[in-house]
Amino acid sequence: MSEEFNWVKKVLFSSQTTKHIQCSDNLFNNFLNKWRFDMTEDLKITLSNDFRVNYEEQSEKIEKNTPIM
C-alpha cells in the first residue's frame, strides 16, 4: 500500500497542467477506494492530509508557471 501511495504522489508531482492535477486527484480517490477496507480511519486521514498538502503545493506551482492568456 505504501508503494502505491508513493506512486500516486509521483504522478501528482509530475503533473504539469491543471488537467494532470485533476487526474492525480482521481487516482488518489481510486487508491483510497481500493484500500478502504484495509486502512484505519486515522491512516485514511493522514494520507488524505498528506495528499492535499502536496496537491495544493503542486497546484500553486502550475498556476505560477501557466501563462495568462
MOPAC internal coordinates of N, CA, C and O (Angstrom, degrees):
PM7 1SCF
backbone

  N    0.0000 0     0.00 0     0.00 0    0    0    0
  C    1.4519 1     0.00 0     0.00 0    1    0    0
  C    1.5261 1   110.38 1     0.00 0    2    1    0
  O    1.2310 1   120.82 1   139.16 1    3    2    1
  N    1.3113 1   116.04 1   -40.84 1    3    2    1
  C    1.4637 1   120.86 1  -179.51 1    5    3    2
  C    1.5328 1   111.53 1   -61.68 1    6    5    3
  O    1.2310 1   120.88 1   137.22 1    7    6    5
  N    1.3291 1   115.92 1   -42.78 1    7    6    5
  C    1.4677 1   119.65 1   179.27 1    9    7    6
  C    1.5266 1   110.84 1   -63.63 1   10    9    7
  O    1.2310 1   121.23 1   141.82 1   11   10    9
  N    1.3124 1   115.26 1   -38.18 1   11   10    9
  C    1.4607 1   119.06 1  -179.78 1   13   11   10
  C    1.5311 1   111.01 1   -67.96 1   14   13   11
  O    1.2310 1   120.40 1   140.18 1   15   14   13
  N    1.3174 1   116.84 1   -39.82 1   15   14   13
  C    1.4586 1   119.99 1   177.49 1   17   15   14
  C    1.5322 1   110.13 1   -64.17 1   18   17   15
  O    1.2310 1   120.26 1   139.14 1   19   18   17
  N    1.3138 1   117.10 1   -40.86 1   19   18   17
  C    1.4695 1   120.22 1   177.26 1   21   19   18
  C    1.5235 1   111.28 1   -62.32 1   22   21   19
  O    1.2310 1   120.63 1   143.01 1   23   22   21
  N    1.3224 1   116.40 1   -36.99 1   23   22   21
  C    1.4615 1   120.47 1   177.04 1   25   23   22
  C    1.5298 1   110.44 1   -64.55 1   26   25   23
  O    1.2310 1   120.34 1   137.28 1   27   26   25
  N    1.3366 1   116.95 1   -42.72 1   27   26   25
  C    1.4718 1   121.53 1   177.63 1   29   27   26
  C    1.5298 1   109.37 1   -58.67 1   30   29   27
  O    1.2310 1   120.28 1   137.40 1   31   30   29
  N    1.3216 1   117.08 1   -42.60 1   31   30   29
  C    1.4639 1   120.40 1   178.96 1   33   31   30
  C    1.5233 1   111.55 1   -67.00 1   34   33   31
  O    1.2310 1   119.94 1   144.27 1   35   34   33
  N    1.3179 1   117.72 1   -35.73 1   35   34   33
  C    1.4683 1   120.21 1   176.62 1   37   35   34
  C    1.5220 1   110.60 1   -62.52 1   38   37   35
  O    1.2310 1   121.23 1   138.51 1   39   38   37
  N    1.3225 1   115.25 1   -41.49 1   39   38   37
  C    1.4660 1   119.57 1   177.48 1   41   39   38
  C    1.5306 1   109.30 1   -61.53 1   42   41   39
  O    1.2310 1   120.77 1   135.78 1   43   42   41
  N    1.3146 1   116.12 1   -44.22 1   43   42   41
  C    1.4626 1   120.51 1   178.52 1   45   43   42
  C    1.5253 1   110.78 1   -58.94 1   46   45   43
  O    1.2310 1   120.16 1   130.66 1   47   46   45
  N    1.3226 1   117.31 1   -49.34 1   47   46   45
  C    1.4581 1   121.13 1  -176.68 1   49   47   46
  C    1.5249 1   113.11 1   -68.92 1   50   49   47
  O    1.2310 1   120.21 1   159.77 1   51   50   49
  N    1.3231 1   117.20 1   -20.23 1   51   50   49
  C    1.4607 1   119.48 1   177.58 1   53   51   50
  C    1.5313 1   111.77 1   -87.97 1   54   53   51
  O    1.2310 1   120.35 1   174.89 1   55   54   53
  N    1.3115 1   116.93 1    -5.11 1   55   54   53
  C    1.4650 1   121.41 1  -179.18 1   57   55   54
  C    1.5229 1   110.73 1   -63.77 1   58   57   55
  O    1.2310 1   121.50 1   -42.87 1   59   58   57
  N    1.3341 1   114.73 1   137.13 1   59   58   57
  C    1.4599 1   119.55 1  -178.66 1   61   59   58
  C    1.5197 1   113.56 1  -124.08 1   62   61   59
  O    1.2310 1   120.79 1   174.57 1   63   62   61
  N    1.3163 1   116.09 1    -5.43 1   63   62   61
  C    1.4692 1   120.00 1   177.85 1   65   63   62
  C    1.5293 1   108.75 1  -135.81 1   66   65   63
  O    1.2310 1   120.98 1   -13.76 1   67   66   65
  N    1.3085 1   115.74 1   166.24 1   67   66   65
  C    1.4685 1   119.05 1   178.14 1   69   67   66
  C    1.5189 1   110.76 1   -64.80 1   70   69   67
  O    1.2310 1   120.20 1   148.16 1   71   70   69
  N    1.3174 1   117.22 1   -31.84 1   71   70   69
  C    1.4677 1   120.19 1   177.25 1   73   71   70
  C    1.5321 1   110.80 1   -66.19 1   74   73   71
  O    1.2310 1   120.63 1   141.05 1   75   74   73
  N    1.3167 1   116.40 1   -38.95 1   75   74   73
  C    1.4665 1   120.29 1   176.18 1   77   75   74
  C    1.5313 1   110.23 1   -62.25 1   78   77   75
  O    1.2310 1   121.09 1   137.82 1   79   78   77
  N    1.3171 1   115.52 1   -42.18 1   79   78   77
  C    1.4680 1   120.26 1   179.96 1   81   79   78
  C    1.5262 1   109.88 1   -61.19 1   82   81   79
  O    1.2310 1   120.68 1   136.53 1   83   82   81
  N    1.3085 1   116.30 1   -43.47 1   83   82   81
  C    1.4640 1   120.07 1   179.28 1   85   83   82
  C    1.5234 1   111.02 1   -62.51 1   86   85   83
  O    1.2310 1   120.57 1   141.02 1   87   86   85
  N    1.3181 1   116.52 1   -38.98 1   87   86   85
  C    1.4691 1   120.38 1   177.37 1   89   87   86
  C    1.5293 1   111.10 1   -64.08 1   90   89   87
  O    1.2310 1   120.60 1   139.60 1   91   90   89
  N    1.3110 1   116.46 1   -40.40 1   91   90   89
  C    1.4646 1   118.86 1   178.60 1   93   91   90
  C    1.5255 1   111.08 1   -66.21 1   94   93   91
  O    1.2310 1   120.50 1   147.25 1   95   94   93
  N    1.3266 1   116.65 1   -32.75 1   95   94   93
  C    1.4616 1   120.47 1   175.43 1   97   95   94
  C    1.5297 1   110.18 1   -65.06 1   98   97   95
  O    1.2310 1   120.51 1   136.44 1   99   98   97
  N    1.3206 1   116.62 1   -43.56 1   99   98   97
  C    1.4692 1   120.53 1   176.26 1  101   99   98
  C    1.5270 1   111.25 1   -62.18 1  102  101   99
  O    1.2310 1   121.01 1   139.53 1  103  102  101
  N    1.2994 1   115.68 1   -40.47 1  103  102  101
  C    1.4578 1   120.64 1   178.12 1  105  103  102
  C    1.5256 1   110.96 1   -61.63 1  106  105  103
  O    1.2310 1   120.65 1   136.68 1  107  106  105
  N    1.3218 1   116.36 1   -43.32 1  107  106  105
  C    1.4566 1   120.07 1   177.98 1  109  107  106
  C    1.5325 1   111.39 1   -62.75 1  110  109  107
  O    1.2310 1   120.37 1   137.47 1  111  110  109
  N    1.3122 1   116.89 1   -42.53 1  111  110  109
  C    1.4675 1   120.21 1   177.71 1  113  111  110
  C    1.5261 1   111.55 1   -62.31 1  114  113  111
  O    1.2310 1   120.54 1   140.99 1  115  114  113
  N    1.3168 1   116.57 1   -39.01 1  115  114  113
  C    1.4690 1   120.25 1   175.74 1  117  115  114
  C    1.5239 1   111.19 1   -64.28 1  118  117  115
  O    1.2310 1   121.02 1   139.64 1  119  118  117
  N    1.3164 1   115.66 1   -40.36 1  119  118  117
  C    1.4630 1   120.62 1   176.34 1  121  119  118
  C    1.5342 1   110.59 1   -58.52 1  122  121  119
  O    1.2310 1   120.42 1   132.61 1  123  122  121
  N    1.3330 1   116.80 1   -47.39 1  123  122  121
  C    1.4684 1   120.53 1   179.02 1  125  123  122
  C    1.5232 1   111.21 1   -60.99 1  126  125  123
  O    1.2310 1   120.71 1   137.52 1  127  126  125
  N    1.3158 1   116.25 1   -42.48 1  127  126  125
  C    1.4657 1   119.66 1   179.51 1  129  127  126
  C    1.5206 1   111.71 1   -64.15 1  130  129  127
  O    1.2310 1   120.93 1   140.10 1  131  130  129
  N    1.2939 1   115.82 1   -39.90 1  131  130  129
  C    1.4672 1   120.03 1  -179.20 1  133  131  130
  C    1.5298 1   111.75 1   -62.67 1  134  133  131
  O    1.2310 1   120.48 1   138.13 1  135  134  133
  N    1.3198 1   116.68 1   -41.87 1  135  134  133
  C    1.4579 1   121.39 1  -173.89 1  137  135  134
  C    1.5348 1   113.96 1  -100.96 1  138  137  135
  O    1.2310 1   119.52 1  -172.94 1  139  138  137
  N    1.3020 1   118.51 1     7.06 1  139  138  137
  C    1.4655 1   121.67 1  -171.72 1  141  139  138
  C    1.5216 1   114.27 1   -55.15 1  142  141  139
  O    1.2310 1   119.92 1   147.14 1  143  142  141
  N    1.3234 1   117.77 1   -32.86 1  143  142  141
  C    1.4695 1   119.93 1  -178.14 1  145  143  142
  C    1.5251 1   112.35 1   -84.18 1  146  145  143
  O    1.2310 1   120.48 1   166.50 1  147  146  145
  N    1.3148 1   116.68 1   -13.50 1  147  146  145
  C    1.4614 1   121.13 1  -178.66 1  149  147  146
  C    1.5227 1   113.14 1  -103.47 1  150  149  147
  O    1.2310 1   120.43 1  -179.01 1  151  150  149
  N    1.3286 1   116.77 1     0.99 1  151  150  149
  C    1.4713 1   121.07 1  -178.49 1  153  151  150
  C    1.5155 1   110.97 1  -112.40 1  154  153  151
  O    1.2310 1   121.94 1   -36.44 1  155  154  153
  N    1.3141 1   113.90 1   143.56 1  155  154  153
  C    1.4665 1   118.03 1   170.60 1  157  155  154
  C    1.5238 1   108.39 1   -76.57 1  158  157  155
  O    1.2310 1   120.71 1   -17.53 1  159  158  157
  N    1.2922 1   116.24 1   162.47 1  159  158  157
  C    1.4710 1   120.38 1   178.80 1  161  159  158
  C    1.5261 1   110.57 1   -62.61 1  162  161  159
  O    1.2310 1   120.54 1   141.71 1  163  162  161
  N    1.3188 1   116.57 1   -38.29 1  163  162  161
  C    1.4694 1   120.61 1   177.84 1  165  163  162
  C    1.5238 1   111.80 1   -61.74 1  166  165  163
  O    1.2310 1   120.57 1   138.74 1  167  166  165
  N    1.3067 1   116.51 1   -41.26 1  167  166  165
  C    1.4608 1   120.28 1   179.37 1  169  167  166
  C    1.5297 1   110.33 1   -66.19 1  170  169  167
  O    1.2310 1   119.91 1   138.30 1  171  170  169
  N    1.3100 1   117.78 1   -41.70 1  171  170  169
  C    1.4688 1   121.42 1   176.71 1  173  171  170
  C    1.5245 1   110.57 1   -57.79 1  174  173  171
  O    1.2310 1   120.83 1   135.31 1  175  174  173
  N    1.3083 1   116.02 1   -44.69 1  175  174  173
  C    1.4670 1   120.81 1  -179.63 1  177  175  174
  C    1.5259 1   110.57 1   -64.76 1  178  177  175
  O    1.2310 1   120.79 1   135.03 1  179  178  177
  N    1.3185 1   116.10 1   -44.97 1  179  178  177
  C    1.4640 1   121.06 1  -179.86 1  181  179  178
  C    1.5284 1   111.44 1   -61.05 1  182  181  179
  O    1.2310 1   120.70 1   132.35 1  183  182  181
  N    1.3170 1   116.27 1   -47.65 1  183  182  181
  C    1.4642 1   120.10 1   179.94 1  185  183  182
  C    1.5260 1   111.09 1   -66.14 1  186  185  183
  O    1.2310 1   120.65 1   140.05 1  187  186  185
  N    1.3035 1   116.37 1   -39.95 1  187  186  185
  C    1.4689 1   120.02 1   178.69 1  189  187  186
  C    1.5184 1   111.20 1   -63.32 1  190  189  187
  O    1.2310 1   120.58 1   135.98 1  191  190  189
  N    1.3142 1   116.50 1   -44.02 1  191  190  189
  C    1.4678 1   120.07 1   178.44 1  193  191  190
  C    1.5276 1   111.18 1   -63.09 1  194  193  191
  O    1.2310 1   120.88 1   136.17 1  195  194  193
  N    1.3110 1   115.93 1   -43.83 1  195  194  193
  C    1.4640 1   120.81 1   178.52 1  197  195  194
  C    1.5299 1   110.15 1   -59.68 1  198  197  195
  O    1.2310 1   120.59 1   132.07 1  199  198  197
  N    1.3198 1   116.48 1   -47.93 1  199  198  197
  C    1.4581 1   119.89 1  -179.58 1  201  199  198
  C    1.5267 1   111.12 1   -63.34 1  202  201  199
  O    1.2310 1   119.65 1   136.17 1  203  202  201
  N    1.3103 1   118.28 1   -43.83 1  203  202  201
  C    1.4677 1   121.74 1  -177.87 1  205  203  202
  C    1.5287 1   112.17 1   -62.26 1  206  205  203
  O    1.2310 1   120.70 1   138.62 1  207  206  205
  N    1.3194 1   116.26 1   -41.38 1  207  206  205
  C    1.4695 1   119.76 1   178.00 1  209  207  206
  C    1.5342 1   109.66 1   -62.02 1  210  209  207
  O    1.2310 1   120.63 1   133.09 1  211  210  209
  N    1.3134 1   116.39 1   -46.91 1  211  210  209
  C    1.4681 1   120.58 1   179.01 1  213  211  210
  C    1.5218 1   111.56 1   -66.57 1  214  213  211
  O    1.2310 1   120.53 1   143.42 1  215  214  213
  N    1.3087 1   116.59 1   -36.58 1  215  214  213
  C    1.4746 1   121.90 1   177.61 1  217  215  214
  C    1.5264 1   110.03 1   -60.54 1  218  217  215
  O    1.2310 1   120.81 1   133.09 1  219  218  217
  N    1.3143 1   116.06 1   -46.91 1  219  218  217
  C    1.4729 1   120.11 1   179.91 1  221  219  218
  C    1.5247 1   111.55 1   -63.26 1  222  221  219
  O    1.2310 1   120.56 1   137.10 1  223  222  221
  N    1.3234 1   116.53 1   -42.90 1  223  222  221
  C    1.4651 1   120.42 1   179.13 1  225  223  222
  C    1.5290 1   111.06 1   -61.68 1  226  225  223
  O    1.2310 1   120.63 1   134.67 1  227  226  225
  N    1.3141 1   116.40 1   -45.33 1  227  226  225
  C    1.4642 1   119.90 1  -179.32 1  229  227  226
  C    1.5262 1   110.72 1   -67.56 1  230  229  227
  O    1.2310 1   120.28 1   141.74 1  231  230  229
  N    1.3022 1   117.08 1   -38.26 1  231  230  229
  C    1.4695 1   121.02 1   177.67 1  233  231  230
  C    1.5239 1   110.64 1   -60.95 1  234  233  231
  O    1.2310 1   120.57 1   136.96 1  235  234  233
  N    1.3088 1   116.52 1   -43.04 1  235  234  233
  C    1.4682 1   120.69 1   178.79 1  237  235  234
  C    1.5267 1   110.92 1   -63.12 1  238  237  235
  O    1.2310 1   120.14 1   138.05 1  239  238  237
  N    1.3195 1   117.34 1   -41.95 1  239  238  237
  C    1.4698 1   120.84 1   178.56 1  241  239  238
  C    1.5257 1   110.15 1   -60.49 1  242  241  239
  O    1.2310 1   120.88 1   135.79 1  243  242  241
  N    1.3131 1   115.93 1   -44.21 1  243  242  241
  C    1.4578 1   120.26 1  -178.04 1  245  243  242
  C    1.5408 1   109.97 1   -66.23 1  246  245  243
  O    1.2310 1   120.17 1   137.54 1  247  246  245
  N    1.3096 1   117.29 1   -42.46 1  247  246  245
  C    1.4525 1   120.37 1   179.22 1  249  247  246
  C    1.5246 1   111.78 1   -61.74 1  250  249  247
  O    1.2310 1   120.49 1   140.84 1  251  250  249
  N    1.3230 1   116.68 1   -39.16 1  251  250  249
  C    1.4710 1   121.10 1   179.25 1  253  251  250
  C    1.5254 1   111.64 1   -67.07 1  254  253  251
  O    1.2310 1   120.72 1   148.21 1  255  254  253
  N    1.3188 1   116.22 1   -31.79 1  255  254  253
  C    1.4686 1   120.76 1  -175.99 1  257  255  254
  C    1.5258 1   113.36 1   -94.18 1  258  257  255
  O    1.2310 1   120.18 1   177.04 1  259  258  257
  N    1.3086 1   117.26 1    -2.96 1  259  258  257
  C    1.4601 1   120.78 1   179.33 1  261  259  258
  C    1.5171 1   109.80 1   -89.20 1  262  261  259
  O    1.2310 1   120.18 1   -57.73 1  263  262  261
  N    1.3208 1   117.26 1   122.27 1  263  262  261
  C    1.4657 1   119.64 1   179.66 1  265  263  262
  C    1.5352 1   110.99 1   -66.46 1  266  265  263
  O    1.2310 1   121.12 1   -35.38 1  267  266  265
  N    1.3013 1   115.46 1   144.62 1  267  266  265
  C    1.4594 1   121.33 1   177.62 1  269  267  266
  C    1.5199 1   108.25 1   -82.05 1  270  269  267
  O    1.2310 1   120.35 1   -51.31 1  271  270  269
  N    1.2974 1   116.94 1   128.69 1  271  270  269
  C    1.4794 1   121.32 1  -177.43 1  273  271  270
  C    1.5076 1   109.42 1   -96.10 1  274  273  271
  O    1.2310 1   120.10 1   180.00 1  275  274  273

